[in-house]
Structures are given as structure tokens and as C-alpha cells.
């Protein structure tokens, strides 16, 4: 008898996402601030470490393949989270060491962010593969929304609570906070995944499934997946859409400060407006996707298109607010951008979960790995080139609003391209017999 994850199981795996987000925000936000402000290091140094951890995540297909051919995905989730926790602790100590021994601290940080990238790749990919393979189709939109909302909540709680404990700052406080965050996150992971996978199938079934896949080599599986039009097109879609999604992150608050004169506190609050829109978009699309009847994959595809298209329009509105000197448009445009991003993100994640098992053979882990690697590459490139493009435009033209208009318009064009690509995914699905068979079976 086929069993699928119930809501309690989905929530428990969502707690792992919360734990993952908690550790990642410690390394990419808190340590970044300490390096730049308290230690007065060049801002490019922590940016390079973060970029490096995205480079390491290009190994996601390797981790996904390992969880495919293993006797379960739970060990890979635990191992990945353990590696992530160790990397975060090492990064904290390396950062503190940088004050007196900058060269040694930099070397150790490279090692630490290698662990962090590998941990996110192993744990995150295996977790998504488990969700993709074990969540019933009618629950996928809500499962995608729930797990990502829980990750956002984990990030927000960690940032808020750790911030309270870090004031007034001292190296000892940072070390204690890092130990507390990583320790609690890892223990939460152990409790959350305990018995979840075993309740879905017997040990004999897990052994039989692993034995069936054991002879498939990663290179052969990657070639097989790339030859599937659906998987290939979705990989390209993930890259383009995430490039647009990530490029806005580093320039929104500078935009509010440079063009509209917002203070640091006001621009931070504006970021809260954006994240409020993201959460609302995620909640609404997740709830609606669970309540609708019929072909949910088609509905998610339409949600992805609408989210990308609306994100493009929001970016153009955001750009015009500064160029036409209409400050009253700023907050509504930022909220609309967040809401559109939330609709896009949950719809795309739901599609990813649906497509992960498509094709002639079940390869959820490797497919999630390929798409995760595409996302990591887009985030690394998008964050850098979004900020770099702004610097180039500001150096080339005298008008600061025009510089932002150019960058926001480029991001809008990327979102428009992603929207068109989403409609092509629909045509590919219709022409893919193996996917149709899988869809009916699920």
C-alpha cells in the first residue's frame, strides 16, 4: 500500500527548513555585518565567502544522487545539517580570528564556507527530494508554501533573537550565540526527521528501491535528465527566474536611501513591507492550490506565469516611482513586488516538486540537485551583477534614479522572459508521454 506524507510529516520537515534558514542567516548576515563593521574588513571579503558557498552548491546533483541510491534520504538530511552546523561554527571562529590573524582567518573561512555550501547542498536537496517523492499531488502547493514560510520564520526568529543577545557586541557573545543557534538547529533537525521516512515504507521496501537504483551512475543519470525536454527547460527557467529574483536583493534598500532619502531604519522597515508581501503571496497561493480541483500542475504553471509577470510590472513601477519623483508609489510597489515574488516562489517550488518525479525513471534527488545547482548559480551571479550593474550605471550617468531604472528594467526583462518560459513548460508537459503517465499514476 502506497503511503504519503501527512500534514504532521510535512510540518516536521518544514522545521528542518527553519533550522537550515536559521544557520544560513547567521553565516550570511550576522557574520557579514561583524566582518564589515566591527572588524573593519573589506566588504568584498564576506561577499566572496557567500559567493563561494554558492559555487560549492553546484555539487547538489552529487548529493541528490547519493540520496537516490542510498537506503533513505534521512541520513543525508542529518549529515548535511551536521556539516552546515560545523561550517557555521568554524566560520564564526575564523571571523573572530581574523582580527588578529587575517590570513589564517581567511583560509579557515574558505574551508568553513565550503562546509556550509556542501551542507546546504546535501541537506536541502535531500529534504526537497523527500518532499517531492512523498507528498501527494493535492498537497504539494500547500506543502511548498508551508515549508518555505517556516524557513522565513526561522530566519526572522534567529535574526531577531540573536540580535537581542548580541547587544552589546563582544566576541564571546558572538561565539555563544553561534553555538546556541547551531546546536538548537541541529537538535531540532534530529527530532523533526526521526521516524518520518520509516513510517512511509518498510526497511525491506527501502532496501529494494536502493538496490534497483544502485547501478545507475551519476554521469548517466545527468545525461538522461538533460535529454528530457521538460527537465532541461525547467533548469533554464529556474536559472533565469532566480537571476531576476536575486538581483534585486542588494539594491532595494540603497534605492530607498539614495533616491528617496530613507534613513537606515526606514529602509529596513521597507524591507519588512516587502517580506510581508512575500509571506502573504505564499500563504494565498498555497491555500488556493490545496482547495482547487483538477490539474494542479497546470494551475501551478499559471501561478508561476502570473507571479513572474506581476514581478516584472512591480519592478517597472518601482523604477518609475524614483524616476518620476512619486514617493507615494514606493511602498505599494515594494509590497506588490514582495507579493508577486511570493506567488512566483511557491508556484515554482510546487512545480519543481511535481516535475521531480517526471521522466522515464524516478530520479527525484538528482533532478532536485540539478535545479538546486541552477538556482545557486543564479543567486551567486544575480546578487553580484545586480550590485555591480548599479555601480557601473552610477559611474556612467549623472542621474542616480536613471541608474536604478536601468537595473530594475533589466530585472523586469528577465522576469518577463521567465514568464514566457513558464508557458513553454506547459507545452512540454503536454508533449511528454512519460510525464503524463507519471502524473496519472500519482
C-alpha positions in Angstrom: 0.0 0.0 0.0 1.4 3.4 -1.0 1.7 5.9 1.8 2.3 9.6 1.5 3.4 12.3 4.0 0.5 13.7 6.1 0.4 17.3 7.3 2.2 16.4 10.5 5.1 14.9 8.5 5.2 18.0 6.2 5.3 20.3 9.2 8.1 18.3 10.7 10.2 18.6 7.5 9.3 22.3 7.5 11.0 22.5 10.8 14.2 21.3 9.1 13.8 24.1 6.6 13.5 26.5 9.6 16.7 25.1 11.1 18.5 25.4 7.8 17.4 29.0 7.4 18.5 29.8 10.9 22.1 28.7 10.4 22.4 30.2 7.0 21.2 33.7 8.1 23.8 33.5 10.9 26.6 33.0 8.4 25.4 35.2 5.5 24.0 38.1 7.5 25.4 38.3 11.1 29.0 37.3 10.3 28.9 39.6 7.2 28.0 42.5 9.5 30.7 41.7 12.0 33.4 41.5 9.4 32.5 44.8 7.8 31.5 46.9 10.8 33.2 45.5 14.0 36.4 44.2 12.3 36.5 46.9 9.6 37.4 44.3 6.9 36.7 45.0 3.2 33.0 44.3 2.3 34.1 42.3 -0.7 35.6 39.7 1.7 32.4 38.3 3.2 30.7 38.8 -0.2 33.4 36.5 -1.7 32.7 33.9 1.0 29.0 33.9 0.3 29.7 33.6 -3.4 32.0 30.7 -2.7 29.3 28.8 -0.8 27.0 29.2 -3.9 29.8 27.8 -6.0 30.1 24.7 -3.7 26.3 24.2 -4.1 26.9 23.4 -7.7 27.6 19.9 -6.3 23.9 19.5 -5.4 23.4 16.8 -8.1 26.0 14.7 -6.4 24.2 14.9 -3.1 20.9 14.2 -4.8 22.2 11.1 -6.5 23.6 9.9 -3.2 20.2 10.1 -1.6 18.6 8.4 -4.6 20.8 5.4 -4.5 21.0 5.2 -0.7 18.7 3.4 1.7 16.9 6.5 2.6 17.1 10.3 2.5 17.1 10.9 6.2 20.8 10.2 6.7 21.7 12.7 4.0 19.5 15.3 5.6 21.1 14.8 9.0 24.6 14.6 7.6 24.1 17.8 5.6 22.7 19.7 8.5 25.6 18.5 10.7 28.1 19.7 8.0 26.3 23.0 7.9 26.4 23.4 11.7 30.1 22.6 11.8 30.8 25.1 9.0 28.9 27.8 10.8 30.8 27.3 14.0 34.1 27.2 12.1 33.1 30.4 10.2 32.4 32.1 13.5 35.7 31.2 15.0 37.5 32.1 11.7 35.8 35.5 11.7 36.9 36.2 15.3 40.4 35.1 14.5 40.6 37.5 11.5 41.0 40.4 13.9 44.5 39.2 14.9 45.4 36.8 12.2 43.6 37.9 9.0 45.4 35.5 6.6 44.7 32.4 8.8 41.1 33.6 9.4 40.5 34.0 5.6 41.8 30.5 4.9 39.7 29.0 7.6 36.7 30.9 6.4 37.1 29.4 2.9 37.1 26.0 4.5 34.1 26.9 6.6 32.0 28.2 3.7 32.9 25.1 1.8 31.3 23.1 4.6 28.4 25.5 4.6 27.8 25.2 0.9 28.1 21.4 1.0 25.8 21.2 4.0 23.1 23.2 2.4 23.5 21.2 -0.8 23.3 17.8 0.9 20.7 18.6 3.5 18.5 20.9 1.4 18.5 18.8 -1.8 17.7 15.6 0.1 14.9 17.3 2.1 13.3 18.6 -1.1 13.6 15.2 -2.8 11.9 13.6 0.1 9.0 16.1 -0.1 8.8 15.8 -3.8 8.6 12.0 -3.7 6.4 11.5 -0.7 3.8 14.4 -0.8 0.5 13.7 -2.5 -0.2 15.9 -5.6 -3.1 17.7 -4.0 -0.9 18.7 -1.0 2.1 20.0 -3.0 1.1 23.7 -3.3 0.4 24.0 0.5 3.5 21.9 1.3 5.6 24.2 -0.8 4.1 27.3 0.9 4.3 25.8 4.4 7.9 24.7 4.2 9.1 28.0 2.7 7.1 30.1 5.2 8.7 28.1 8.0 12.1 28.8 6.6 11.3 32.5 6.5 10.0 32.3 10.1 13.2 30.5 11.1 15.3 33.2 9.5 13.3 36.0 11.1 13.3 34.5 14.6 17.0 33.8 14.5 17.8 37.3 13.3 15.5 38.9 16.0 16.5 36.7 19.0 20.2 36.5 18.2 20.3 40.3 17.7 19.0 40.8 21.2 21.7 38.5 22.7 24.5 40.1 20.6 24.0 43.6 22.1 26.3 44.9 23.4 28.7 43.1 21.0 31.6 41.1 22.1 33.5 38.2 20.6 32.4 36.0 23.4 28.7 36.8 22.9 29.0 36.0 19.2 30.7 32.7 19.9 27.9 31.8 22.4 25.1 32.9 20.1 26.6 30.8 17.2 26.9 27.8 19.4 23.4 28.2 20.6 21.9 28.7 17.1 23.7 25.8 15.5 23.2 23.4 18.5 19.4 24.1 18.7 19.0 23.9 14.9 20.8 20.5 14.7 18.9 19.1 17.6 15.6 20.3 16.0 16.6 18.5 12.8 17.2 15.2 14.6 13.8 15.4 16.4 12.0 16.6 13.2 13.2 13.8 10.9 13.1 10.9 13.4 10.8 8.2 12.1 9.3 10.3 9.3 10.7 8.3 6.4 10.4 4.9 8.2 6.6 5.5 8.6 6.2 5.7 4.8 7.7 2.3 3.9 9.3 -0.7 5.5 13.0 -1.3 5.7 12.7 -4.0 3.1 11.0 -1.7 0.6 13.7 0.9 1.1 16.4 -1.7 0.5 14.7 -2.9 -2.6 14.4 0.6 -4.0 18.0 1.3 -3.3 19.2 -1.9 -4.9 17.2 -1.1 -8.0 19.0 2.2 -8.4 22.4 1.2 -7.3 23.8 0.5 -10.7 22.9 3.9 -12.1 26.0 6.2 -12.4 25.6 9.9 -11.8 27.0 10.8 -15.3 24.5 8.5 -16.9 21.6 9.9 -14.8 22.6 13.5 -15.6 22.7 12.8 -19.3 19.3 11.0 -19.1 17.8 14.0 -17.3 19.3 16.6 -19.6 17.9 14.7 -22.6 14.4 15.1 -21.1 13.0 18.3 -22.6 10.9 19.0 -19.5 13.8 18.8 -17.1 16.1 20.8 -19.4 13.6 23.6 -19.9 12.8 23.7 -16.2 16.5 24.0 -15.4 16.8 27.0 -17.7 13.7 28.5 -16.3 15.0 28.2 -12.8 18.2 30.0 -13.7 16.5 32.9 -15.5 13.8 33.4 -12.9 16.2 33.2 -9.9 18.6 35.5 -11.6 15.8 38.1 -11.7 14.7 37.2 -8.1 18.2 37.5 -6.6 19.4 40.6 -8.4 17.0 42.9 -6.5 18.1 41.9 -3.0 21.2 44.0 -2.6 19.9 47.2 -4.3 16.4 47.8 -2.9 17.5 49.4 0.4 20.2 51.5 -1.3 17.5 52.7 -3.7 15.3 53.8 -0.9 18.2 55.7 0.7 19.8 57.3 -2.3 16.7 58.2 -4.3 14.0 58.8 -1.6 16.3 59.8 1.3 15.2 57.0 3.6 17.1 56.5 6.8 18.6 53.1 7.7 15.7 52.4 10.0 13.2 53.4 7.3 14.8 51.3 4.6 14.9 48.3 7.0 11.2 48.8 7.6 10.6 48.9 3.9 12.3 45.6 3.6 9.8 44.3 6.2 7.0 45.6 3.9 8.5 43.5 1.1 8.8 40.4 3.2 5.2 40.9 4.5 4.1 40.8 0.8 6.1 37.7 0.2 4.5 35.8 3.1 1.0 36.9 2.0 1.6 35.7 -1.5 2.9 32.4 -0.3 0.0 31.8 2.0 -2.6 32.7 -0.5 -1.2 30.6 -3.4 -0.6 27.7 -1.0 -4.1 27.7 0.3 -5.7 28.2 -3.1 -3.6 25.4 -4.6 -4.9 23.0 -2.0 -8.5 23.9 -2.4 -8.8 23.8 -6.2 -9.8 20.7 -8.0 -8.4 19.3 -11.2 -5.0 19.5 -12.7 -2.9 21.2 -10.0 0.3 21.1 -12.1 -1.4 23.2 -14.8 -2.7 25.6 -12.1 0.8 25.9 -10.6 2.2 26.7 -14.0 -0.3 29.5 -14.4 0.6 30.8 -11.0 4.3 30.8 -11.9 3.5 32.8 -15.1 1.4 35.3 -13.1 4.0 35.7 -10.4 6.8 36.3 -12.9 4.7 38.7 -15.0 3.5 40.6 -11.9 7.0 40.8 -10.5 8.2 42.4 -13.8 5.4 45.0 -13.6 6.2 45.7 -9.9 9.8 46.3 -10.8 8.9 48.8 -13.6 6.5 50.6 -11.2 9.3 50.7 -8.6 11.7 52.2 -11.1 9.2 54.8 -12.3 8.5 55.9 -8.8 12.0 57.2 -8.5 12.4 58.5 -12.0 9.1 60.4 -12.0 9.6 61.6 -8.4 6.5 59.9 -7.0 7.5 58.7 -3.5 3.9 57.6 -2.6 4.4 54.8 -5.1 7.4 53.3 -3.4 5.8 51.3 -0.5 2.9 50.0 -2.6 5.3 49.0 -5.3 7.6 47.2 -2.8 4.7 45.4 -1.3 3.4 44.4 -4.8 6.9 43.1 -5.6 7.0 41.0 -2.5 3.5 39.6 -3.1 4.3 38.8 -6.7 7.6 37.2 -5.6 5.7 35.1 -3.1 3.2 33.9 -5.7 6.1 33.1 -8.1 8.2 31.3 -5.5 5.6 28.9 -4.1 4.2 28.2 -7.6 7.6 27.4 -8.9 8.5 25.2 -5.9 5.3 23.4 -6.3 6.1 22.8 -10.0 9.5 21.6 -9.0 8.1 19.1 -6.6 5.7 17.9 -9.4 8.3 17.6 -12.1 10.9 16.0 -9.8 9.4 12.5 -10.4 8.7 13.1 -14.1 10.6 11.2 -16.8 11.2 7.6 -17.6 12.8 6.8 -14.3 12.4 8.2 -10.8 15.3 10.5 -10.1 13.9 13.0 -7.5 17.3 13.6 -5.8 19.3 14.2 -8.9 16.6 16.4 -10.5 16.3 18.5 -7.3 20.1 18.7 -7.3 20.3 19.9 -10.9 17.6 22.6 -10.3 19.2 23.5 -6.9 22.6 23.9 -8.7 20.9 26.1 -11.3 19.3 28.2 -8.5 22.7 28.5 -6.6 24.4 29.7 -9.8 21.7 32.3 -10.4 21.8 33.6 -6.8 25.6 33.9 -6.9 25.6 35.7 -10.3 22.5 37.7 -9.7 23.5 39.2 -6.3 26.9 40.2 -7.7 25.8 41.6 -11.0 22.8 43.4 -9.7 25.1 45.4 -7.4 27.9 45.7 -9.9 25.5 46.8 -12.7 24.3 49.6 -10.4 27.9 50.7 -9.7 28.6 50.8 -13.5 25.5 52.8 -14.2 26.1 55.3 -11.4 29.6 55.8 -12.7 28.4 56.2 -16.3 25.4 58.6 -15.8 24.9 61.6 -13.6 21.2 60.7 -12.7 21.0 58.2 -9.8 17.3 57.4 -10.4 18.2 56.6 -14.1 20.9 54.2 -12.9 18.3 52.4 -10.8 15.7 52.5 -13.6 18.2 50.7 -15.9 19.0 47.9 -13.4 15.3 47.4 -12.4 14.3 47.4 -16.0 16.9 44.7 -16.8 15.5 42.6 -13.9 11.9 43.1 -15.2 13.0 41.9 -18.6 14.4 38.7 -17.0 11.1 38.2 -15.2 9.2 38.7 -18.5 11.5 36.1 -20.1 10.9 33.7 -17.3 7.1 34.2 -17.6 7.3 33.2 -21.3 9.5 30.2 -20.4 6.8 29.1 -17.9 4.2 28.9 -20.7 6.6 26.7 -22.7 6.8 24.4 -19.8 3.1 23.8 -20.3 3.6 22.8 -23.9 6.5 20.5 -23.0 4.4 18.7 -20.4 1.6 18.1 -22.9 4.0 16.6 -25.3 5.9 14.4 -22.8 4.2 11.0 -22.6 6.3 9.7 -19.8 5.3 12.7 -17.7 1.6 12.1 -18.5 1.9 8.5 -17.3 3.6 9.6 -14.1 1.0 12.3 -13.5 -1.9 9.9 -13.9 -0.1 7.4 -11.6 0.4 10.0 -8.9 
